[in-house]
Amino acid sequence: MKIGCTCGATITDTGERLPTKAHVISDVDWLSLLDSIDEAIEEPSSADKDAACRRVRGLMRRLTRLAWQCAACGVLFVDNAEAELQRFVPGDEGVDRRLFRGAPSNQDPTQR
């Protein structure tokens, strides 16, 4: 997928572990997700764990929305509940253009 930003840059979604892409979970759904993870961890048998893991992954797919940030200007693009792309423009020029780069322990050392 390619997103054309209003600044003229193109955001490409060509794989996984992209520093310009994020999966967003609303605070309303956060505790449901954590409860589901707890259940998956606490299931007694391996068959139950497999089913619990599938439930967690399914729940995560249902609860998350995709988001992308333009590395050139910092504009955010976020899918709404109907998977329609919404655009959010930063309020000033000094906005961090690497909001989705990940936690330091998950970053590729060449990308810091």
N, C-alpha and C positions, 0 to 999 in steps of 0.2 A: 504494500500500500504506500502511496505517496500523498503527502499533504502539502499543498502550495500555500505558503505563508504570505501574508499581505506585504511583507518586506521584500519579497522576491525569492527568498530561500525555499528550498524543498526539504521537507522532513520525510525521511524514508523509514519505513517499518519493514526491515528485511530479515529479521531473525530474532534471536533472543539475547538477553543481557545488553540491551541497548541503553546507553546513558541518557537518551532523550525520551524514553518511554517509561510509563509507570502504570501500575494497577492500583486504582483508588478504591478504598472501602469506606463507606459512610460510617460515622460513629454510631448511627442507629443499628447497623448490622454487625459491628465489631464484636460485641459480647456473644452473639449467636455463633460467630465463627470460632471464637475462643472456646466456647462450650463444646462445639463439635470436635475441635482438636483434642480437648481433654477426654472426651468419650473415646476417640480413636486410640489414644495412648493407654487408656484404662481397660480396653476390651481384653477378655481373658484368653481367647484362643487365636491362633494365626488366621483361621478362616474369618473370624469376627473382625480381626484387625484389617484384613484385606477389604472387607465390606466397609468398615469405618473409614479407611483411607479413601475409598471411592466416594463416600458421602462427603468427606471434607473437601476433596478436589471439586466435586460437583457444586457444593455450596460456595466455594471460592469463585468458581466461574460465574455463578448466578449473582453473587454479591459485588463483584468488582466491575469497575468501569475503566476503560482504557484512557490514558492521557499521554500527550506528547508535548514537548517543549521545543520551540525553535531555538537552536543554538546561536543563531545570528542576532535575534532581537529579544528573545525571552518570552514571546507570546505563548500562552498555554492553549492547547486544544484538548477538550475533554468530551468524551461521549456522554450524552444524557441517558436516562433510563430507556429511551427508545433507540439507542445507538446512533443518535444524530450528533454530529460533531458541533460543539460549541466553542467559541473563541473568547479568550480572556486576555486583555491587553494590560501589561504592567503599567503601574502608575508613574514610574520614573525610569530614567535611563540606567540607573545603577543596579537594577534587579539582577540577581544571581541567574545566570543562563545555564547552570548545571544543577538544577534542583533535583533531578532524577538520577544523579550519578551513582547513588547507592551508598551504603554504609562503608566506612573506610576499610573494614576487614573484607569486604566483597569486591573491592575495586581492583582492576587490573593495574599493576604497578606502572605500566607504560601509559596509563590514562590519567595519572594524577597531576 
